[in-house]
Amino acid sequence: MSVGDDIRNKAEELKGETKEHVGDWTDNESMQAEGMADQTKARAKQAGEEVEEAAREVREDVRDAFDR
């Protein structure tokens, strides 16, 4: 997981939060929902990248164990 991915995901999450708040302030339910969806999408991407990183670490640990 790269720093760039982290920044992109956080930016997408913040964009969603902004949309949700603007939707709250303007009573625009569609914008609120879109903002929540953007946040969920960003969090899902982040979680997926964390799972990939954990899997890489497990593979490395297994390889190291067999190399001994």
N, C-alpha and C positions, 0 to 999 in steps of 0.2 A: 504494500500500500504506500503510495507516494504522498508527499506533502501536497503536490498539486491536486491529487484526487481529494484529499482532505479539504483543501481550500474550496474546490469546486462544489463538493457536497455541502459544506457549511454555507456557501453563498446561495445555493439553491434552497437550502432550509430557511435561511434568513429572508429570501425573496418570498417564500411561502408564508412566513410569519407576517411579513409586511402586507401581503395580499389579504390575509385573514383579518388583520387589524383594520385595514381600509374597509373591508367588507362589514366589519362590526360597526365602524363609525358611520357608514353610509346605509346601513341596513340592507346591504346587498348580499343575500344568501348565496348566490352563485359565486361571487368572489370569495366569500368565506370558505366555501367548499373547495374551490380551486386552490386556495392557499393551504388548506389542510392537506389536500392531495399532494401538492408540491412538497410539503414537509415530510409526508409519509414516504414519498418516492426517494427523497434525499436520504432519509434515515435507513431505508431499505438498501440503498446502494452502499451506504457506509457499513451496514451490518454484513452485506455480502463480501465486501472487501476485507473485513475483519476475519470472516470465516476462511477466505482464501489465504490470508496471512497465517492463520492458525494451522491450516492444512500444510502449508509450506514448512512451517516450523516442525510439525510432527514428522513430515517426510525426512527433513534434515536430521532429526533426532534418531529416527529409525536407521538411516544410512550410517550415522556415526556409531550406533550400537553394533551394527554388523561389520563395520570396518575395524573394530577392535580385535 
